[in-house]
Amino acid sequence: MANQRPFKPRPIVSANNQNRQQGGRRPEKENPHRINNDITAPTVRVVGDNVEPNLVLPLRDALRLADEMELDLIEISPKAEPPVCRIADYQKFLYQQKRKAKEIKAKQTKVVVKEIRFGPQTDDHDYNFKLKHAENFLKEGAKVKAYVFFRGRSIVFKEQGEILLLRFATDLEEIAKVEVMPALEGKKMNMILAPKGKKG
């Protein structure tokens, strides 16, 4: 009894299609592509390894070719004229698609920006305390936005603020690069530091 299968195999459908049969009537939700006998276009452009370039075939012939190669016919560009179908192992194709999506997502990881605030006449103790914080943020992969806030008439110390920020960048140069040089915006002079990428 355990060896009995709950469905009849259809002609020109590869073994990989068993997976879509087990999920009932909604293969589109399970599989993001139409495959094999789910493809409805009468004519398709066929691509894949060991397939001649610019091959356009009636669907029946494309299915037969995939079956002869013991692979699946996967519709990858349904809106093309004619739709483009790849001959490949569907499970392997899905795995590669998921791996590509993971790589893209990893590259799009949200960048965290931490802020470090100084006054124009920050003393050494406070400066070193904030320097240590910035080191930790950068080592964790965050960017650091360091800024000097000028209150009231302290704007006359603008140059002093710039010197402080450049000193800050120099003290962190082993682990950080200056992404935005010190620039005055209203009452703030901002500078952005980004962690240096690992070499090799």
C-alpha positions as CSV (number, residue, x, y, z in Angstrom):
1,M,0.0,0.0,0.0
2,A,2.9,2.4,0.9
3,N,4.2,2.2,-2.7
4,Q,0.9,3.2,-4.4
5,R,0.9,6.7,-5.9
6,P,-2.2,8.9,-5.7
7,F,-2.0,10.1,-9.3
8,K,-1.6,8.9,-12.8
9,P,1.5,10.2,-14.6
10,R,0.7,12.3,-17.6
11,P,2.6,11.9,-20.9
12,I,5.7,14.1,-21.4
13,V,5.9,15.1,-17.7
14,S,9.2,14.5,-15.9
15,A,9.6,13.0,-12.4
16,N,10.0,16.4,-10.8
17,N,6.3,17.2,-11.5
18,Q,5.3,14.8,-8.7
19,N,6.1,17.6,-6.3
20,R,3.4,19.9,-7.7
21,Q,0.8,17.1,-7.8
22,Q,0.9,16.6,-4.1
23,G,-0.2,20.1,-3.2
24,G,-3.7,19.9,-4.7
25,R,-5.2,22.3,-7.2
26,R,-3.0,25.4,-6.7
27,P,0.4,24.7,-8.2
28,E,0.9,28.5,-9.0
29,K,1.2,29.2,-5.3
30,E,3.7,26.4,-4.7
31,N,5.8,27.0,-7.8
32,P,6.5,30.5,-9.0
33,H,6.7,29.3,-12.6
34,R,4.6,27.3,-15.0
35,I,6.3,24.0,-15.8
36,N,5.7,21.2,-18.3
37,N,2.0,20.6,-18.9
38,D,1.0,23.7,-17.0
39,I,2.4,25.8,-19.8
40,T,-0.4,27.1,-22.1
41,A,1.4,29.0,-24.9
42,P,1.1,27.1,-28.3
43,T,4.7,28.1,-29.3
44,V,7.7,28.7,-27.1
45,R,11.3,29.8,-27.4
46,V,13.5,27.1,-25.8
47,V,16.8,27.9,-24.0
48,G,19.1,25.8,-21.9
49,D,22.3,23.7,-21.9
50,N,22.7,21.7,-25.0
51,V,19.9,23.6,-26.7
52,E,20.6,25.3,-30.0
53,P,20.3,29.1,-30.0
54,N,17.0,30.9,-31.0
55,L,15.1,27.6,-31.0
56,V,11.3,28.2,-31.4
57,L,9.1,25.1,-31.2
58,P,5.5,24.2,-30.8
59,L,4.8,23.5,-27.1
60,R,4.3,19.7,-27.8
61,D,7.8,19.4,-29.4
62,A,9.4,21.5,-26.6
63,L,7.8,19.2,-24.0
64,R,9.0,16.1,-26.0
65,L,12.6,17.6,-26.1
66,A,12.6,18.2,-22.4
67,D,11.3,14.7,-21.7
68,E,14.0,13.1,-23.9
69,M,16.6,15.0,-21.9
70,E,14.9,13.8,-18.7
71,L,14.4,17.4,-17.6
72,D,11.6,19.9,-17.1
73,L,10.3,22.7,-19.3
74,I,10.2,25.8,-17.2
75,E,8.4,29.0,-18.4
76,I,10.8,31.8,-17.3
77,S,9.5,34.8,-19.4
78,P,5.8,34.3,-19.9
79,K,5.3,37.8,-21.3
80,A,7.9,37.5,-24.1
81,E,6.7,36.8,-27.7
82,P,6.8,33.8,-27.8
83,P,7.2,32.9,-24.1
84,V,10.7,31.8,-23.2
85,C,11.1,28.3,-21.6
86,R,14.2,26.8,-20.1
87,I,15.0,23.1,-20.2
88,A,16.4,22.3,-16.8
89,D,15.9,20.3,-13.6
90,Y,13.2,22.3,-11.9
91,Q,14.4,21.6,-8.3
92,K,17.9,22.6,-9.1
93,F,16.6,25.7,-11.0
94,L,14.6,26.7,-7.9
95,Y,17.6,26.2,-5.6
96,Q,19.7,28.4,-7.8
97,Q,17.0,31.1,-7.9
98,K,16.7,31.1,-4.1
99,R,20.5,31.3,-3.7
100,K,20.6,34.3,-6.1
101,A,17.8,36.0,-4.2
102,K,19.6,35.5,-0.9
103,E,22.8,37.0,-2.3
104,I,20.9,40.0,-3.5
105,K,19.2,40.4,-0.1
106,A,22.5,40.2,1.7
107,K,23.9,43.0,-0.4
108,Q,20.8,45.1,0.4
109,T,21.1,44.7,4.1
110,K,19.8,47.8,5.9
111,V,22.7,50.2,6.8
112,V,22.6,51.4,10.4
113,V,23.7,54.9,11.1
114,K,24.7,55.8,14.7
115,E,25.1,59.5,15.8
116,I,27.9,60.9,17.9
117,R,27.3,64.5,19.1
118,F,30.1,66.9,20.1
119,G,30.1,70.5,21.4
120,P,32.6,72.9,19.8
121,Q,34.8,72.8,23.0
122,T,34.5,69.1,24.0
123,D,37.1,68.1,26.6
124,D,39.5,65.2,26.1
125,H,37.7,62.9,28.5
126,D,34.4,63.3,26.7
127,Y,36.1,63.0,23.3
128,N,37.8,59.7,24.2
129,F,34.6,58.3,25.6
130,K,32.8,59.1,22.3
131,L,35.7,57.8,20.3
132,K,35.4,54.4,22.0
133,H,31.7,54.3,21.2
134,A,32.4,55.1,17.6
135,E,35.0,52.3,17.4
136,N,32.4,49.8,18.7
137,F,29.7,51.0,16.2
138,L,32.1,50.8,13.2
139,K,33.3,47.3,14.2
140,E,29.6,46.2,14.3
141,G,29.3,47.4,10.7
142,A,27.3,50.6,11.4
143,K,28.1,54.0,9.9
144,V,28.8,56.9,12.2
145,K,27.4,60.4,11.8
146,A,29.6,62.6,13.9
147,Y,28.5,66.2,14.3
148,V,29.3,69.3,16.3
149,F,26.3,71.3,17.4
150,F,26.8,75.0,17.7
151,R,24.5,76.7,20.3
152,G,23.8,80.4,19.9
153,R,27.0,82.4,19.5
154,S,29.2,79.3,19.6
155,I,29.0,79.3,15.8
156,V,32.1,81.5,16.0
157,F,34.0,78.3,16.9
158,K,33.1,76.8,13.5
159,E,36.8,76.1,12.6
160,Q,37.4,74.5,15.9
161,G,34.5,72.2,15.2
162,E,35.9,71.2,11.9
163,I,39.3,70.5,13.4
164,L,37.7,68.3,16.1
165,L,35.8,66.2,13.4
166,L,39.0,65.8,11.3
167,R,40.9,64.7,14.4
168,F,38.1,62.2,15.1
169,A,38.4,60.8,11.5
170,T,42.2,60.5,11.9
171,D,41.9,58.6,15.1
172,L,39.5,56.1,13.5
173,E,41.3,55.9,10.1
174,E,42.4,52.3,10.7
175,I,38.8,51.0,10.8
176,A,36.9,53.8,9.0
177,K,36.9,55.9,5.9
178,V,35.4,59.4,5.6
179,E,32.3,59.1,3.4
180,V,31.1,62.7,3.8
181,M,33.7,65.4,4.8
182,P,32.8,67.9,7.5
183,A,30.1,70.3,6.2
184,L,28.0,73.0,8.0
185,E,24.3,72.6,7.8
186,G,22.5,75.2,9.9
187,K,23.7,74.9,13.4
188,K,25.4,71.4,12.8
189,M,28.6,70.5,11.2
190,N,28.2,66.9,10.0
191,M,30.7,64.2,9.0
192,I,29.9,60.6,8.1
193,L,32.3,57.7,8.6
194,A,31.8,54.2,7.1
195,P,33.5,51.0,8.2
196,K,36.4,49.9,6.0
197,G,35.6,46.7,4.1
198,K,37.7,43.7,4.9
199,K,40.4,43.1,2.3
200,G,40.8,39.7,0.5
